[in-house]
Amino acid sequence: MDVELTPGTKLASVVCSTEVIVIRPPTADVSVECGGASMVAADAAPDEPSGDLADGHDEGTPLGTRYHHEASGLELLCTRAGDGSLAADGELIPLKDAKPLPSSD
């Protein structure tokens, strides 16, 4: 991917409607993928996604969810839902765990 991953960078999938924004950039170079294909800058995305989702990369990306790739520190926020799953260098990125709220006791 030729897109520099800085906070606020918007990425779009080429195989589904998923769009994300970078919350925290990675500490090392990684390829951000959705549905098994590399994501592109949102302004360079095709009008209509084309291609097939890769096996195992088709769980979907719900709107408003955060994803955190532990190995690289990359954190993404889904701004448009789609059918593909997010990955970094081919490794699926899990949902970020919510912070526990302090006890009110």
C-alpha positions as CSV (number, residue, x, y, z in Angstrom):
1,M,0.0,0.0,0.0
2,D,1.3,3.4,-0.9
3,V,-0.8,5.3,1.6
4,E,0.9,6.8,4.6
5,L,-0.9,5.7,7.7
6,T,-1.3,8.8,9.9
7,P,-4.1,9.7,12.3
8,G,-7.1,10.7,10.3
9,T,-6.1,8.8,7.1
10,K,-9.3,7.4,5.4
11,L,-9.1,4.0,3.7
12,A,-11.6,2.2,1.6
13,S,-12.0,-1.4,0.5
14,V,-11.9,-2.3,-3.2
15,V,-13.9,-5.5,-2.7
16,C,-16.8,-4.3,-0.4
17,S,-18.2,-1.1,1.0
18,T,-16.0,-0.9,4.1
19,E,-14.3,2.4,4.9
20,V,-12.1,3.1,8.0
21,I,-10.2,5.9,9.5
22,V,-6.8,5.5,11.2
23,I,-7.0,6.4,14.9
24,R,-3.4,5.3,15.8
25,P,-0.8,4.6,13.1
26,P,1.3,1.5,13.2
27,T,4.8,1.5,14.7
28,A,6.1,-0.4,11.6
29,D,5.0,-0.7,8.0
30,V,1.9,-2.9,7.5
31,S,-0.4,-3.6,4.7
32,V,-4.0,-2.9,5.7
33,E,-6.5,-5.2,4.0
34,C,-10.2,-5.8,3.9
35,G,-11.8,-8.9,2.5
36,G,-8.3,-10.2,1.5
37,A,-7.4,-7.2,-0.7
38,S,-5.3,-4.2,0.1
39,M,-7.2,-1.1,1.1
40,V,-6.7,2.2,-0.8
41,A,-7.0,5.9,0.1
42,A,-10.7,6.7,0.3
43,D,-10.4,9.4,-2.4
44,A,-8.8,6.8,-4.8
45,A,-11.4,4.1,-4.2
46,P,-13.5,2.8,-7.2
47,D,-17.1,4.0,-7.3
48,E,-18.3,0.4,-7.2
49,P,-16.4,-2.3,-5.3
50,S,-15.5,-5.4,-7.4
51,G,-13.9,-8.8,-6.8
52,D,-14.6,-11.5,-4.4
53,L,-13.9,-11.7,-0.7
54,A,-11.2,-14.1,0.3
55,D,-12.2,-17.2,2.3
56,G,-11.9,-16.4,6.1
57,H,-12.0,-12.6,5.4
58,D,-15.8,-12.3,5.0
59,E,-17.1,-11.8,8.6
60,G,-18.1,-8.2,8.0
61,T,-17.1,-4.9,9.5
62,P,-19.8,-3.2,11.5
63,L,-20.2,0.6,11.6
64,G,-18.6,2.4,14.6
65,T,-16.4,-0.5,15.7
66,R,-12.8,-0.1,16.6
67,Y,-10.1,-2.5,15.7
68,H,-6.6,-2.9,17.3
69,H,-3.7,-4.8,15.8
70,E,-1.6,-5.6,18.8
71,A,1.7,-6.4,17.0
72,S,1.9,-3.1,15.1
73,G,-0.2,-0.8,17.4
74,L,-2.5,0.1,14.5
75,E,-6.0,1.2,15.5
76,L,-8.8,1.7,13.0
77,L,-12.4,2.9,13.3
78,C,-15.0,1.7,10.9
79,T,-16.9,4.6,9.3
80,R,-18.8,2.6,6.7
81,A,-19.9,-1.0,7.2
82,G,-19.1,-3.7,4.7
83,D,-18.9,-7.4,4.2
84,G,-15.1,-7.8,4.4
85,S,-12.9,-8.4,7.5
86,L,-10.0,-6.1,8.3
87,A,-6.5,-7.5,8.4
88,A,-2.9,-6.3,8.7
89,D,-0.3,-8.2,6.7
90,G,-2.9,-11.0,6.2
91,E,-3.6,-11.4,10.0
92,L,-7.2,-10.6,11.0
93,I,-7.5,-7.6,13.2
94,P,-9.7,-8.2,16.3
95,L,-12.2,-5.8,17.8
96,K,-10.7,-3.5,20.4
97,D,-11.8,-4.3,23.9
98,A,-13.9,-1.7,25.6
99,K,-12.3,0.0,28.7
100,P,-13.9,-1.0,31.9
101,L,-15.8,1.8,33.6
102,P,-14.8,2.7,37.2
103,S,-16.8,1.3,39.9
104,S,-19.3,3.7,41.5
105,D,-19.3,1.9,44.9
